[in-house]
Amino acid sequence: MKQGIPAVYPTPGFKSYDPNIKPVEIFKNWEATRYHQPQDDMQQPGLDFNQAAKYADFVFLCGWLIAEDPARPTWNEHDFFGDHYAHKM
């Protein structure tokens, strides 16, 4: 973005339809106790590969649709980065 090129940064976010599940707390605990630790492996409880695959499909589709669109990406009106960096395009 700082080179004047609009960018997309998809993130999965933190949302649960079950009020008893608190995704932000789960993530913070994982980050504090497992992230980059020996137990940060593929055997962790709660890994949902189906949801990970859906997210990967979504990210791929975003990139593919942007790449296939004949129109060049543009900044939204009054976008902070667009206002500050779009002149570099």
C-alpha positions as CSV (number, residue, x, y, z in Angstrom):
1,M,0.0,0.0,0.0
2,K,2.8,2.4,0.8
3,Q,3.9,2.0,-2.9
4,G,0.5,3.3,-4.0
5,I,-1.0,0.0,-4.9
6,P,-4.4,-1.0,-3.3
7,A,-4.2,-4.2,-1.3
8,V,-6.5,-6.8,0.2
9,Y,-5.7,-8.5,3.5
10,P,-8.4,-11.1,4.3
11,T,-8.5,-12.3,7.9
12,P,-10.7,-15.0,9.3
13,G,-11.8,-12.9,12.3
14,F,-13.3,-14.0,15.6
15,K,-16.9,-14.9,15.6
16,S,-18.9,-17.7,17.1
17,Y,-22.6,-18.5,16.8
18,D,-22.4,-20.2,20.2
19,P,-22.4,-17.6,23.0
20,N,-20.4,-20.1,25.3
21,I,-17.5,-20.1,22.9
22,K,-15.3,-17.0,23.1
23,P,-12.9,-17.0,20.1
24,V,-10.8,-14.0,21.2
25,E,-10.1,-15.7,24.6
26,I,-9.3,-19.0,22.8
27,F,-6.9,-17.3,20.4
28,K,-5.1,-15.3,23.2
29,N,-4.7,-18.5,25.2
30,W,-3.3,-20.3,22.2
31,E,-1.0,-17.5,21.3
32,A,0.3,-17.4,24.9
33,T,0.6,-21.1,25.5
34,R,1.2,-22.8,22.1
35,Y,2.3,-20.4,19.4
36,H,5.9,-21.2,18.4
37,Q,6.1,-23.7,21.2
38,P,6.9,-27.5,20.9
39,Q,3.2,-28.3,21.3
40,D,2.4,-26.0,18.3
41,D,1.8,-29.0,15.9
42,M,-0.9,-30.6,13.8
43,Q,-2.3,-32.6,16.8
44,Q,-3.7,-29.6,18.6
45,P,-7.3,-29.8,19.8
46,G,-9.8,-27.6,17.9
47,L,-8.0,-27.6,14.5
48,D,-10.9,-27.6,12.0
49,F,-9.4,-28.5,8.6
50,N,-12.7,-28.1,6.8
51,Q,-13.0,-24.5,7.9
52,A,-9.3,-23.9,7.1
53,A,-10.0,-25.2,3.6
54,K,-13.0,-22.9,3.2
55,Y,-10.9,-20.0,4.3
56,A,-8.1,-20.9,1.8
57,D,-10.7,-21.2,-0.9
58,F,-12.0,-17.7,0.0
59,V,-8.5,-16.1,0.0
60,F,-7.8,-17.8,-3.4
61,L,-11.1,-16.6,-4.9
62,C,-10.4,-13.0,-3.7
63,G,-7.1,-13.0,-5.4
64,W,-8.3,-14.8,-8.5
65,L,-11.3,-12.4,-9.0
66,I,-9.1,-9.3,-8.6
67,A,-6.5,-10.7,-11.0
68,E,-9.2,-11.6,-13.6
69,D,-11.0,-8.3,-13.4
70,P,-10.2,-6.2,-16.5
71,A,-10.4,-3.0,-14.3
72,R,-7.4,-2.1,-12.3
73,P,-7.9,-2.0,-8.5
74,T,-8.7,1.5,-7.2
75,W,-8.7,3.2,-3.8
76,N,-12.0,3.8,-1.9
77,E,-12.8,7.5,-1.7
78,H,-11.1,9.1,1.3
79,D,-9.1,6.0,2.1
80,F,-6.2,6.8,4.4
81,F,-3.6,5.0,2.3
82,G,-5.2,6.2,-1.0
83,D,-5.1,9.8,0.2
84,H,-1.5,9.5,1.3
85,Y,0.1,7.1,-1.2
86,A,-2.1,6.8,-4.3
87,H,0.0,9.5,-6.0
88,K,2.9,7.0,-6.2
89,M,1.0,4.9,-8.8
